[in-house]
Amino acid sequence: MHQFRYSLTFIFISGYFFGQSTPQQMINAMGRGINLGNVLQAPVEGNWSSPATEQYFIDVANAGFTNVRIGMDFFGNRTPETTTQYSPLNDGTSYSGSSSDYNVNTSYLNRIQTVLDWALNQNLIVILDFHGADLKNEFLYTFDNQKIQNTHPNSARRMADLDKFYSIWSQIADRFKNYSDNLLFEVLNEPYFEVSDTEMNTINQQVIDIIRLSGGNNSSRKIIITGGTQNSFRAPTTIAPSILQNDSYLIATFHYYRLFSFTKSSSEGNADSNWGSITDKNTVADEFQSVVDWANGFSPPVAVYLGEFGADNSLGYSYETGNLRQISTNTTGFSDGGPDNSSRINYHQFISELAIANGFAFSVWDAGNESSKTLHLRNDDPANISYDFDYFTLNSYNDTSQNIPSTVMDQCIWVDDIKDAVLGLLKSSNCSQSSWISNADFECGIDQDWTVQTGGTAVARKRYGGCHSRTDYGSLKIIVDSPGNSFNEVILKNTSYSITTSDFEGKTASISIFAKALSGDFNASGQSFRIMVKRNNGGSGNFSASEEYDLTTSYPITPFSFTYDIPPATSSLEFQILCGRDKGTYVFDDIQVQLSPTLSTLEKSRPSIKLFPNPTNHFLFWESNKIQDFSLFSLEGKLLIFKEKPIDKIDVTQLSEGVYLTKISGTEKQVFFQKIIVKN
């Protein structure tokens, strides 16, 4: 299993700016990020999602994200002074107040500062995004003539509301003016649904001037802006060119949830559960290209940030309840659809990779386990409980009583397949090949090169292992809901490998695999599996199976192993795992194949690194400092001892008296074999 933390650490250390940077340099450093949604933008923190914690930002950084966008509302009781005393009409009355009339609650500013510090202390680049329900009700809706809150552009109330908004930004700018360049300000979230392009250009310019004049590091702080009137990928194109040309530290932003028929398919009327066709991908590519073309019309090109994107939870699931999500506007009161899981993975992966390829930074939308779009399960809040999607059974959207809710608590921090897709970890280029086994570490997902076959009475399903992986990411989970009468009623099959060279002739395949049972779904009567190799010689196939391997709820120190002598004239090999006899959840990881000469071939060769004494009753020694690893097998092929980078000896006192086969891999890719005799 490959570790990825170190490479990403390099990215965000190199991108952690303490001084000035260009907008595009900042975008490059921001890279892949996430929204902390529905927390500080709620009317009361904790009403819509769990309150922010320091552990949340530790989780985000440890996962490999490099930026976090935090929606924060400053209206409502956070800036309690009202503007309702002023007329909303164009009736000749004037606004008599001033910016000093509006004061952001000091306790709230202190809370904002605490949260920002938590994020910045994790080397995350942080976007303070003005965003929330009270912001809409008290400010944005006043621009919309379809809303009851609408005010006339020349009214005293409009002047008061603008003054309050600018006063809030003045107080934000002053509080954080000495913060590093790693704190970015975003003027307004999605203003274009209510605010015209002309009005938004005025607001943008006014807030930019307020921030720049506040001093400190705000003179070069990156400010994120968007336009009015047009939404989605067209939003930045309505920003006045003069604004972008007259300030060297601006970043344009847009959000992308197209097409709603898929991304909001849990809502009534949006019935597209599949995504990933050539047409789907070309549509996104064309619309992203239009943003690139617009940005490249400036010199230098405008830096672009994809501030939100995402698709509903698979099948319309709620991690909070373990069932379909409750949606009051749907006829049934619940989700009436949702993306299939593979499509949800593909959508997030494609958008993420395309954004990075086009030179954008991004923050994927996430609002915790209570929301329709979940990535982080928010178990940083001890009071929060999430239920594992893998144990939910959907039978009907029309009659929800037929569904089987999940009652298994999710042991993970993230919805791992989506998180790993967004971080670029499931790309096909990450697939590992171990001899004739493809995607042997499941690093490019579980659908690549792996299928499940059931027979008899067995019922089983394949799922991504996620946090149950042996190391960082990539493992495969088999859930056997109903076992059969034999192991081969559930078979996990790898892609058949065609042999076209003589490289496999006269070779022994030493196959190793790590496996465990999940504690939350562990079968008390025990779970076992077997390894099987299917071989073809151009005609019918034949099978060789291992002994039974008994699982515990932890990975073993040394892997389960099976040795297979590859016969002459073999035309293809297929690796299989049999796990149909016992109910429960199985996790498989880190499969490896090592080819070595068969014992008959070994008799004709002499090792360049010689073990001594031979026979031995205690230690085996050697005279070399160029050993990568040491393996010792029984003559039946079972791996008994494995050591990485041993120094100068191996203790064999735990072995029974007999003959054994050793294999030594050198640091220069040599492999040596030797029989040894153990005497007690």
C-alpha positions as CSV (number, residue, x, y, z in Angstrom):
1,M,0.0,0.0,0.0
2,H,1.5,3.3,-1.1
3,Q,1.7,6.2,1.4
4,F,0.7,9.6,0.0
5,R,1.0,12.0,3.0
6,Y,4.6,13.0,2.3
7,S,4.1,14.2,-1.3
8,L,1.1,16.3,-0.3
9,T,3.0,17.6,2.7
10,F,5.6,18.9,0.3
11,I,2.9,20.7,-1.7
12,F,1.4,22.6,1.2
13,I,4.7,23.4,2.9
14,S,6.0,24.8,-0.3
15,G,2.8,26.7,-0.7
16,Y,2.6,28.1,2.8
17,F,3.2,31.8,2.1
18,F,4.4,34.2,4.8
19,G,4.7,37.1,2.4
20,Q,3.4,38.2,-1.0
21,S,2.5,35.8,-3.7
22,T,0.8,36.3,-7.0
23,P,-2.9,35.1,-7.3
24,Q,-1.9,32.2,-9.5
25,Q,0.9,31.2,-7.1
26,M,-1.7,31.2,-4.4
27,I,-4.1,29.1,-6.5
28,N,-1.3,26.6,-7.1
29,A,-0.7,26.3,-3.4
30,M,-4.4,26.1,-2.5
31,G,-4.8,23.0,-4.7
32,R,-7.4,20.6,-3.5
33,G,-9.7,21.7,-0.6
34,I,-13.0,21.3,1.1
35,N,-15.8,23.5,2.5
36,L,-16.7,23.5,6.2
37,G,-20.4,24.0,5.2
38,N,-23.5,24.7,7.3
39,V,-21.5,25.4,10.5
40,L,-20.7,29.1,11.0
41,Q,-23.1,30.1,8.2
42,A,-26.1,28.8,10.2
43,P,-28.2,31.3,12.2
44,V,-26.7,29.5,15.3
45,E,-23.5,27.5,15.1
46,G,-24.5,23.8,15.6
47,N,-28.1,24.2,14.3
48,W,-27.4,22.7,10.9
49,S,-24.2,20.7,11.5
50,S,-21.9,20.0,14.4
51,P,-19.9,23.0,15.7
52,A,-16.4,23.6,14.4
53,T,-13.6,21.8,16.4
54,E,-9.9,21.9,16.2
55,Q,-9.9,18.1,15.4
56,Y,-11.9,18.8,12.2
57,F,-9.0,20.8,10.7
58,I,-6.5,18.2,11.9
59,D,-8.6,15.6,10.0
60,V,-8.6,17.8,6.9
61,A,-4.9,18.3,6.9
62,N,-4.1,14.7,7.6
63,A,-6.3,13.6,4.7
64,G,-4.2,15.6,2.3
65,F,-6.4,18.7,1.6
66,T,-4.5,21.9,1.3
67,N,-7.3,24.5,1.7
68,V,-10.5,24.9,3.6
69,R,-13.3,27.4,2.8
70,I,-15.3,28.4,5.8
71,G,-18.7,30.0,5.3
72,M,-19.4,32.6,7.9
73,D,-22.5,34.8,8.4
74,F,-22.2,38.2,10.1
75,F,-25.8,39.2,10.0
76,G,-28.6,38.3,12.4
77,N,-27.7,38.6,16.1
78,R,-24.0,38.7,15.2
79,T,-24.5,42.3,14.1
80,P,-27.7,43.0,15.8
81,E,-28.3,46.7,14.8
82,T,-31.3,46.9,12.5
83,T,-32.0,49.0,9.4
84,T,-35.8,48.6,9.5
85,Q,-36.3,52.2,10.7
86,Y,-35.5,53.3,7.2
87,S,-38.0,53.4,4.4
88,P,-37.6,50.7,1.7
89,L,-39.3,53.0,-0.9
90,N,-38.1,55.6,-3.2
91,D,-40.1,58.3,-1.2
92,G,-37.5,61.0,-0.9
93,T,-36.5,60.1,2.7
94,S,-32.8,59.9,3.4
95,Y,-30.4,57.7,5.3
96,S,-29.1,59.5,8.3
97,G,-26.9,56.8,9.9
98,S,-23.2,55.9,9.7
99,S,-21.0,52.9,9.6
100,S,-20.3,53.2,13.3
101,D,-24.0,52.3,14.0
102,Y,-23.2,48.7,13.2
103,N,-21.0,46.6,15.4
104,V,-20.1,42.9,15.0
105,N,-20.5,41.1,18.2
106,T,-17.0,40.8,19.8
107,S,-17.6,37.3,21.1
108,Y,-18.5,36.2,17.6
109,L,-15.3,37.8,16.1
110,N,-13.4,36.0,18.8
111,R,-15.0,32.7,17.8
112,I,-14.2,33.4,14.2
113,Q,-10.6,34.1,15.1
114,T,-10.3,30.8,17.1
115,V,-11.6,28.8,14.2
116,L,-9.4,30.5,11.6
117,D,-6.4,29.9,13.9
118,W,-7.2,26.2,14.2
119,A,-7.2,25.9,10.4
120,L,-4.1,28.0,9.8
121,N,-2.2,26.1,12.5
122,Q,-2.6,23.0,10.4
123,N,-0.9,24.7,7.4
124,L,-4.1,25.0,5.6
125,I,-4.9,27.9,3.3
126,V,-8.1,29.4,4.6
127,I,-10.9,31.2,2.8
128,L,-13.2,33.4,5.0
129,D,-16.4,33.3,2.9
130,F,-19.2,35.7,3.8
131,H,-22.1,33.2,3.5
132,G,-25.3,32.5,5.3
133,A,-29.1,32.5,5.7
134,D,-29.3,35.8,7.6
135,L,-27.0,37.4,5.0
136,K,-29.6,36.4,2.4
137,N,-32.7,37.5,4.4
138,E,-31.3,40.8,5.5
139,F,-29.1,41.8,2.6
140,L,-29.1,39.8,-0.6
141,Y,-32.9,39.4,-0.9
142,T,-33.3,43.2,-0.7
143,F,-31.9,43.3,-4.3
144,D,-34.4,40.8,-5.6
145,N,-37.8,42.3,-6.8
146,Q,-39.4,38.9,-6.4
147,K,-38.7,38.8,-2.6
148,I,-40.8,40.6,0.1
149,Q,-37.5,42.0,1.4
150,N,-36.9,43.9,-1.8
151,T,-36.0,47.6,-1.4
152,H,-35.7,50.3,-4.0
153,P,-32.2,51.0,-5.1
154,N,-32.6,54.7,-4.1
155,S,-34.3,54.1,-0.8
156,A,-32.9,55.0,2.6
157,R,-33.2,51.3,3.6
158,R,-30.9,50.2,0.7
159,M,-28.3,52.8,1.7
160,A,-28.5,51.6,5.3
161,D,-28.1,47.9,4.3
162,L,-25.1,48.7,2.2
163,D,-23.5,50.8,4.9
164,K,-24.1,47.9,7.4
165,F,-22.5,45.4,4.9
166,Y,-19.5,47.6,4.3
167,S,-19.1,48.3,8.1
168,I,-19.0,44.5,8.7
169,W,-16.3,44.1,6.1
170,S,-14.3,47.0,7.7
171,Q,-14.4,45.2,11.0
172,I,-13.4,41.9,9.5
173,A,-10.5,43.5,7.6
174,D,-9.3,45.3,10.7
175,R,-9.4,42.2,13.0
176,F,-7.4,40.1,10.6
177,K,-5.2,42.6,8.8
178,N,-1.9,41.2,10.3
179,Y,-2.7,37.6,9.4
180,S,-0.5,35.9,6.8
181,D,-1.2,35.7,3.1
182,N,-2.7,32.2,3.8
183,L,-5.9,33.8,4.9
184,L,-8.1,34.9,1.9
185,F,-11.3,37.0,2.0
186,E,-14.3,36.1,-0.2
187,V,-16.6,39.1,-0.6
188,L,-20.0,37.3,-1.1
189,N,-21.2,33.8,-1.6
190,E,-23.4,33.3,-4.7
191,P,-24.7,36.9,-5.0
192,Y,-25.8,36.4,-8.6
193,F,-29.2,35.0,-7.8
194,E,-30.3,38.3,-6.4
195,V,-27.7,41.0,-7.4
196,S,-27.2,42.4,-10.9
197,D,-23.8,42.5,-12.5
198,T,-23.8,46.4,-12.2
199,E,-24.7,46.2,-8.5
200,M,-22.1,43.5,-7.8
201,N,-19.4,45.4,-9.5
202,T,-20.1,48.4,-7.2
203,I,-20.1,46.1,-4.1
204,N,-16.9,44.4,-5.2
205,Q,-15.0,47.6,-5.7
206,Q,-16.2,49.1,-2.4
207,V,-15.2,46.0,-0.4
208,I,-11.8,45.8,-2.1
209,D,-11.1,49.4,-1.3
210,I,-12.2,48.9,2.4
211,I,-9.8,45.9,2.7
212,R,-6.9,47.6,1.0
213,L,-7.2,50.8,3.1
214,S,-7.3,48.8,6.3
215,G,-3.5,48.4,6.2
216,G,-1.2,45.6,7.4
217,N,-1.1,42.6,5.1
218,N,-4.4,43.5,3.6
219,S,-2.7,45.7,1.0
220,S,-1.8,42.5,-0.8
221,R,-4.2,39.9,0.6
222,K,-5.9,37.8,-2.0
223,I,-9.6,38.7,-2.4
224,I,-12.0,36.3,-4.0
225,I,-14.8,37.9,-6.1
226,T,-17.5,36.9,-8.5
227,G,-20.0,38.7,-10.7
228,G,-23.7,39.3,-10.6
229,T,-26.7,38.2,-12.8
230,Q,-25.0,35.1,-14.4
231,N,-24.5,32.0,-12.3
232,S,-22.3,28.8,-12.3
233,F,-19.4,28.9,-14.8
234,R,-20.6,32.2,-16.3
235,A,-20.5,34.1,-13.0
236,P,-17.0,35.5,-13.2
237,T,-17.4,36.7,-16.7
238,T,-19.6,39.6,-15.5
239,I,-16.9,41.1,-13.3
240,A,-16.0,44.5,-14.7
241,P,-12.6,44.2,-16.4
242,S,-11.5,47.5,-14.8
243,I,-11.8,45.9,-11.3
244,L,-9.5,43.0,-12.3
245,Q,-7.0,45.2,-14.1
246,N,-6.7,47.8,-11.3
247,D,-5.8,45.3,-8.5
248,S,-3.0,42.7,-8.7
249,Y,-4.3,40.4,-5.9
250,L,-7.7,39.3,-7.0
251,I,-9.0,35.8,-7.7
252,A,-12.2,35.0,-9.6
253,T,-14.6,32.3,-8.4
254,F,-17.4,30.2,-9.7
255,H,-19.5,27.2,-8.4
256,Y,-20.4,24.2,-10.4
257,Y,-23.4,21.9,-9.7
258,R,-24.4,21.1,-13.3
259,L,-26.5,19.3,-14.2
260,F,-29.0,19.5,-11.3
261,S,-30.8,16.4,-12.6
262,F,-27.8,14.4,-11.4
263,T,-26.2,16.5,-8.6
264,K,-29.5,17.0,-6.9
265,S,-31.1,13.7,-7.9
266,S,-32.4,13.0,-4.4
267,S,-34.9,15.8,-4.9
268,E,-38.2,15.3,-6.6
269,G,-38.1,15.9,-10.3
270,N,-34.3,15.3,-10.7
271,A,-34.2,11.7,-11.7
272,D,-30.7,11.2,-13.3
273,S,-28.8,8.7,-11.2
274,N,-26.0,8.0,-13.7
275,W,-23.1,10.2,-14.7
276,G,-19.9,9.6,-16.7
277,S,-20.8,9.3,-20.4
278,I,-18.7,11.0,-23.0
279,T,-21.5,13.7,-23.4
280,D,-21.5,14.3,-19.6
281,K,-17.7,14.8,-19.6
282,N,-17.6,16.9,-22.7
283,T,-20.2,19.2,-21.3
284,V,-18.1,19.9,-18.2
285,A,-14.9,20.2,-20.2
286,D,-16.5,22.8,-22.6
287,E,-17.9,24.9,-19.8
288,F,-14.7,24.8,-17.8
289,Q,-12.8,25.8,-21.1
290,S,-15.1,28.8,-21.4
291,V,-13.9,30.0,-18.0
292,V,-10.3,29.4,-19.0
293,D,-10.8,31.3,-22.3
294,W,-12.3,34.2,-20.3
295,A,-9.4,34.2,-17.8
296,N,-6.8,34.1,-20.6
297,G,-8.3,37.3,-22.1
298,F,-6.5,39.3,-19.4
299,S,-2.7,39.9,-19.0
300,P,-1.7,38.2,-16.8
301,P,-4.6,35.7,-16.9
302,V,-7.0,35.9,-14.1
303,A,-6.5,33.2,-11.3
304,V,-9.6,31.0,-10.9
305,Y,-11.0,29.2,-7.9
306,L,-13.8,26.6,-8.1
307,G,-15.4,27.4,-4.7
308,E,-18.0,24.7,-4.6
309,F,-19.1,21.6,-6.5
310,G,-20.5,18.2,-5.5
311,A,-23.3,15.7,-6.0
312,D,-25.9,14.3,-3.6
313,N,-25.1,11.2,-1.4
314,S,-25.4,7.9,-3.2
315,L,-29.0,6.7,-3.5
316,G,-30.2,9.7,-1.5
317,Y,-28.7,8.3,1.7
318,S,-28.6,10.0,5.1
319,Y,-25.5,9.2,7.2
320,E,-27.3,10.7,10.2
321,T,-30.2,8.2,10.1
322,G,-28.9,5.2,8.2
323,N,-31.9,5.5,5.8
324,L,-33.1,7.6,2.9
325,R,-32.7,11.3,3.7
326,Q,-35.8,13.0,4.9
327,I,-36.9,15.7,2.4
328,S,-40.1,17.5,3.3
329,T,-40.7,18.8,-0.3
330,N,-40.8,15.3,-1.8
331,T,-44.1,13.5,-2.0
332,T,-42.9,10.6,0.1
333,G,-41.1,12.8,2.6
334,F,-37.8,11.1,1.7
335,S,-35.3,11.1,-1.1
336,D,-36.9,9.8,-4.3
337,G,-33.6,9.1,-6.0
338,G,-29.9,9.7,-5.9
339,P,-26.6,9.0,-7.7
340,D,-25.4,5.5,-8.0
341,N,-22.2,5.2,-6.0
342,S,-19.9,4.7,-9.0
343,S,-21.4,7.7,-10.7
344,R,-20.9,9.8,-7.6
345,I,-17.3,8.8,-7.4
346,N,-16.8,9.4,-11.1
347,Y,-18.3,12.9,-11.0
348,H,-16.2,14.1,-8.0
349,Q,-13.1,12.6,-9.6
350,F,-13.6,14.1,-13.0
351,I,-14.4,17.6,-11.7
352,S,-11.4,17.5,-9.4
353,E,-9.0,16.4,-12.0
354,L,-10.3,18.8,-14.7
355,A,-10.1,21.7,-12.3
356,I,-6.5,21.0,-11.5
357,A,-5.6,20.4,-15.1
358,N,-7.1,23.8,-16.0
359,G,-5.0,25.5,-13.3
360,F,-7.9,26.1,-10.9
361,A,-7.8,25.5,-7.2
362,F,-11.0,24.0,-5.7
363,S,-13.0,23.4,-2.5
364,V,-15.5,20.5,-2.7
365,W,-18.8,21.1,-1.0
366,D,-19.3,19.2,2.3
367,A,-21.8,19.9,5.1
368,G,-21.3,16.9,7.4
369,N,-23.5,13.8,8.0
370,E,-26.7,15.7,8.4
371,S,-26.6,17.1,4.9
372,S,-27.4,15.8,1.4
373,K,-23.8,16.1,0.3
374,T,-21.5,14.4,2.8
375,L,-17.7,13.8,2.8
376,H,-16.6,14.3,6.4
377,L,-18.8,12.4,8.9
378,R,-18.1,15.0,11.6
379,N,-17.3,12.5,14.3
380,D,-14.9,15.1,15.6
381,D,-18.1,15.9,17.6
382,P,-18.3,13.1,20.2
383,A,-22.1,13.5,20.3
384,N,-22.4,12.8,16.5
385,I,-23.2,9.3,15.2
386,S,-23.1,8.2,11.6
387,Y,-24.3,5.0,10.1
388,D,-22.3,3.0,7.5
389,F,-23.8,3.3,4.0
390,D,-22.5,-0.1,3.0
391,Y,-25.1,-1.8,5.3
392,F,-28.1,0.1,3.9
393,T,-30.4,-1.9,1.5
394,L,-32.6,0.1,-0.9
395,N,-35.7,-1.8,-2.1
396,S,-38.1,1.0,-3.0
397,Y,-38.3,4.8,-3.2
398,N,-42.1,4.7,-3.3
399,D,-42.6,2.5,-0.3
400,T,-39.8,3.3,2.1
401,S,-40.9,0.8,4.6
402,Q,-39.4,-1.9,2.4
403,N,-35.9,-0.5,2.8
404,I,-33.5,-1.9,5.4
405,P,-31.8,0.9,7.3
406,S,-28.1,0.6,8.3
407,T,-27.7,0.0,12.0
408,V,-23.9,-0.4,11.8
409,M,-22.0,2.6,13.1
410,D,-19.5,4.0,10.6
411,Q,-16.0,3.6,12.0
412,C,-14.4,6.0,9.5
413,I,-13.8,9.7,9.5
414,W,-14.7,10.3,5.9
415,V,-16.9,8.9,3.1
416,D,-13.6,7.5,1.9
417,D,-14.3,6.7,-1.8
418,I,-15.4,10.2,-2.5
419,K,-12.6,11.8,-0.4
420,D,-10.0,9.7,-2.2
421,A,-11.5,10.5,-5.6
422,V,-11.3,14.2,-4.8
423,L,-7.7,14.0,-3.7
424,G,-6.7,12.2,-6.9
425,L,-5.9,8.9,-5.3
426,L,-8.1,6.6,-7.4
427,K,-6.7,7.5,-10.8
428,S,-6.0,4.6,-13.1
429,S,-2.3,5.7,-13.1
430,N,-2.2,4.7,-9.4
431,C,-3.0,1.1,-10.3
432,S,-0.4,-1.3,-9.1
433,Q,0.5,-4.6,-10.9
434,S,2.0,-7.4,-8.8
435,S,3.2,-9.9,-11.4
436,W,-0.1,-11.3,-12.9
437,I,-2.5,-9.6,-10.4
438,S,-3.9,-6.3,-11.5
439,N,-4.8,-3.4,-9.2
440,A,-3.3,-5.5,-6.4
441,D,-3.5,-2.8,-3.8
442,F,-6.9,-1.5,-4.8
443,E,-5.4,2.0,-5.2
444,C,-7.4,2.9,-8.2
445,G,-10.7,1.8,-6.7
446,I,-12.5,-1.5,-6.4
447,D,-14.2,-1.6,-9.8
448,Q,-10.9,-1.7,-11.8
449,D,-10.0,-5.3,-12.5
450,W,-12.1,-6.8,-9.7
451,T,-15.6,-8.5,-9.8
452,V,-17.7,-10.5,-7.4
453,Q,-19.4,-13.7,-8.4
454,T,-22.1,-15.3,-6.2
455,G,-23.7,-18.7,-6.5
456,G,-26.2,-20.9,-4.6
457,T,-27.9,-19.1,-1.8
458,A,-25.1,-16.6,-1.1
459,V,-25.7,-12.9,-1.2
460,A,-22.7,-10.6,-1.1
461,R,-21.5,-7.2,-2.3
462,K,-18.2,-5.4,-3.0
463,R,-17.4,-2.1,-1.3
464,Y,-14.4,0.2,-0.9
465,G,-12.4,-0.5,2.2
466,G,-11.4,3.1,2.9
467,C,-10.3,3.6,6.5
468,H,-10.1,-0.1,7.0
469,S,-7.1,-0.2,4.8
470,R,-3.9,-1.6,6.2
471,T,-2.0,1.7,5.6
472,D,-3.3,4.9,4.0
473,Y,-5.9,4.1,1.4
474,G,-7.1,1.4,-1.0
475,S,-8.6,-1.8,0.2
476,L,-11.6,-3.9,-0.7
477,K,-14.4,-5.0,1.5
478,I,-16.7,-7.9,0.8
479,I,-19.9,-8.0,2.8
480,V,-21.5,-11.5,2.9
481,D,-25.1,-10.9,4.0
482,S,-26.2,-14.5,3.4
483,P,-23.5,-17.2,3.3
484,G,-23.7,-20.3,1.1
485,N,-22.7,-23.9,1.8
486,S,-19.2,-23.6,0.5
487,F,-16.4,-21.1,0.1
488,N,-16.8,-20.9,-3.7
489,E,-20.3,-19.4,-3.5
490,V,-18.7,-16.0,-3.2
491,I,-15.7,-15.4,-5.4
492,L,-13.7,-12.2,-5.7
493,K,-12.1,-12.5,-9.1
494,N,-9.2,-10.5,-10.6
495,T,-8.9,-10.0,-14.3
496,S,-7.5,-13.0,-16.1
497,Y,-3.8,-12.5,-17.1
498,S,-2.7,-13.9,-20.5
499,I,0.8,-15.3,-20.6
500,T,2.6,-14.6,-23.8
501,T,6.2,-15.1,-22.8
502,S,8.3,-17.8,-21.1
503,D,8.9,-15.6,-18.0
504,F,6.6,-17.8,-16.0
505,E,7.9,-21.2,-17.0
506,G,9.6,-23.1,-14.2
507,K,8.5,-20.5,-11.6
508,T,6.8,-20.7,-8.3
509,A,4.4,-17.9,-7.4
510,S,4.5,-17.0,-3.8
511,I,1.2,-15.1,-3.2
512,S,0.7,-13.1,0.0
513,I,-2.4,-11.1,1.2
514,F,-3.4,-9.2,4.3
515,A,-7.0,-9.7,5.4
516,K,-9.2,-9.2,8.5
517,A,-12.8,-9.2,9.6
518,L,-14.5,-6.0,10.7
519,S,-15.1,-5.8,14.4
520,G,-18.5,-4.0,14.0
521,D,-19.8,-6.8,11.9
522,F,-17.7,-9.7,13.1
523,N,-19.2,-13.2,12.9
524,A,-18.8,-14.6,16.4
525,S,-18.6,-18.1,14.9
526,G,-15.6,-17.1,12.8
527,Q,-14.8,-16.1,9.3
528,S,-12.4,-17.9,7.0
529,F,-11.4,-17.5,3.3
530,R,-9.3,-19.4,0.8
531,I,-7.0,-18.3,-2.1
532,M,-7.5,-20.0,-5.4
533,V,-5.6,-19.8,-8.7
534,K,-7.4,-20.6,-12.0
535,R,-5.1,-21.8,-14.7
536,N,-5.8,-22.3,-18.4
537,N,-3.6,-24.0,-20.9
538,G,-5.5,-23.0,-24.0
539,G,-8.4,-25.3,-23.3
540,S,-10.3,-26.0,-20.1
541,G,-9.3,-24.4,-16.8
542,N,-8.2,-26.1,-13.6
543,F,-8.1,-24.8,-10.1
544,S,-5.6,-24.9,-7.2
545,A,-6.9,-23.7,-3.8
546,S,-5.1,-22.9,-0.5
547,E,-5.9,-24.1,3.0
548,E,-8.5,-22.2,5.0
549,Y,-7.3,-19.0,6.6
550,D,-9.1,-17.9,9.8
551,L,-9.6,-14.2,10.3
552,T,-9.5,-12.0,13.4
553,T,-10.5,-8.3,13.6
554,S,-6.9,-7.2,13.1
555,Y,-4.5,-7.6,10.2
556,P,-1.9,-10.3,10.9
557,I,1.8,-9.3,11.4
558,T,2.8,-11.5,8.5
559,P,0.5,-11.9,5.5
560,F,-1.5,-15.0,4.6
561,S,0.4,-16.9,1.9
562,F,0.0,-19.5,-0.8
563,T,2.6,-21.0,-3.1
564,Y,1.6,-22.2,-6.6
565,D,4.0,-23.9,-9.0
566,I,3.1,-22.6,-12.5
567,P,2.9,-25.6,-14.9
568,P,4.4,-25.5,-18.4
569,A,2.2,-24.4,-21.3
570,T,0.1,-22.2,-19.1
571,S,-1.8,-19.7,-21.3
572,S,-3.5,-17.6,-18.5
573,L,-3.8,-17.2,-14.8
574,E,-6.5,-15.7,-12.7
575,F,-6.3,-14.9,-9.0
576,Q,-9.4,-15.5,-6.9
577,I,-10.5,-15.2,-3.2
578,L,-13.2,-17.5,-1.9
579,C,-15.2,-16.3,1.0
580,G,-18.8,-17.6,0.7
581,R,-19.1,-19.9,3.6
582,D,-19.2,-17.5,6.6
583,K,-21.4,-14.5,7.1
584,G,-19.6,-11.2,7.9
585,T,-17.5,-8.4,6.4
586,Y,-14.1,-9.2,5.0
587,V,-11.3,-6.7,4.2
588,F,-8.5,-7.5,1.8
589,D,-5.4,-5.5,1.1
590,D,-1.8,-5.5,-0.1
591,I,-1.7,-8.5,-2.4
592,Q,1.7,-9.4,-3.7
593,V,3.1,-12.1,-6.0
594,Q,6.8,-13.0,-6.0
595,L,8.1,-15.3,-8.7
596,S,11.0,-17.6,-7.9
597,P,12.5,-20.7,-9.5
598,T,10.7,-23.9,-8.5
599,L,12.5,-26.3,-6.1
600,S,13.6,-28.4,-9.1
601,T,15.2,-25.3,-10.7
602,L,16.7,-24.2,-7.4
603,E,18.6,-27.4,-7.1
604,K,20.6,-26.3,-10.1
605,S,21.5,-22.9,-8.8
606,R,23.9,-21.6,-6.2
607,P,23.2,-18.5,-4.0
608,S,25.6,-15.6,-4.2
609,I,24.7,-14.7,-0.6
610,K,25.3,-17.8,1.6
611,L,23.6,-18.5,4.9
612,F,25.5,-20.2,7.7
613,P,25.7,-22.3,9.7
614,N,23.6,-24.8,7.8
615,P,22.2,-26.9,9.6
616,T,21.5,-24.5,12.5
617,N,19.6,-24.6,15.8
618,H,19.5,-20.9,16.6
619,F,20.6,-18.2,14.2
620,L,21.2,-17.9,10.5
621,F,24.0,-15.4,9.6
622,W,25.2,-13.9,6.3
623,E,28.1,-11.7,5.2
624,S,26.4,-8.9,3.3
625,N,24.9,-5.4,3.9
626,K,22.9,-5.4,0.7
627,I,19.8,-7.3,1.8
628,Q,16.4,-5.8,1.1
629,D,14.3,-8.5,2.7
630,F,14.4,-12.1,3.9
631,S,11.7,-14.7,3.5
632,L,11.5,-18.3,4.9
633,F,9.0,-20.8,3.6
634,S,8.0,-24.3,4.4
635,L,8.5,-26.8,1.6
636,E,4.7,-26.6,1.1
637,G,5.2,-22.9,0.3
638,K,3.8,-21.3,3.4
639,L,5.5,-18.1,4.4
640,L,6.8,-18.5,8.0
641,I,9.3,-15.6,8.5
642,F,9.5,-12.3,6.7
643,K,11.9,-9.4,7.7
644,E,12.5,-6.2,5.9
645,K,16.2,-4.9,5.8
646,P,17.5,-7.4,8.4
647,I,20.9,-6.5,9.8
648,D,23.0,-9.7,9.9
649,K,21.0,-12.6,11.3
650,I,17.6,-14.3,11.6
651,D,16.4,-16.2,14.7
652,V,14.9,-19.6,13.7
653,T,14.5,-21.1,17.2
654,Q,10.7,-21.0,16.8
655,L,10.8,-23.4,13.9
656,S,10.3,-27.1,14.1
657,E,13.1,-29.4,13.0
658,G,13.1,-29.8,9.2
659,V,14.0,-28.5,5.8
660,Y,13.0,-25.0,4.7
661,L,13.4,-22.7,1.7
662,T,14.8,-19.2,2.1
663,K,14.6,-16.3,-0.3
664,I,16.8,-13.2,-0.1
665,S,16.1,-10.1,-2.1
666,G,19.1,-7.9,-2.6
667,T,19.2,-4.1,-2.7
668,E,20.3,-4.3,-6.3
669,K,17.2,-6.3,-7.3
670,Q,18.9,-9.7,-7.1
671,V,17.0,-12.7,-5.7
672,F,18.8,-15.6,-4.1
673,F,17.4,-19.0,-2.8
674,Q,18.8,-21.6,-0.5
675,K,17.6,-24.6,1.4
676,I,18.4,-24.7,5.1
677,I,18.1,-27.4,7.7
678,V,16.9,-26.6,11.2
679,K,17.9,-29.0,14.0
680,N,16.6,-28.6,17.6
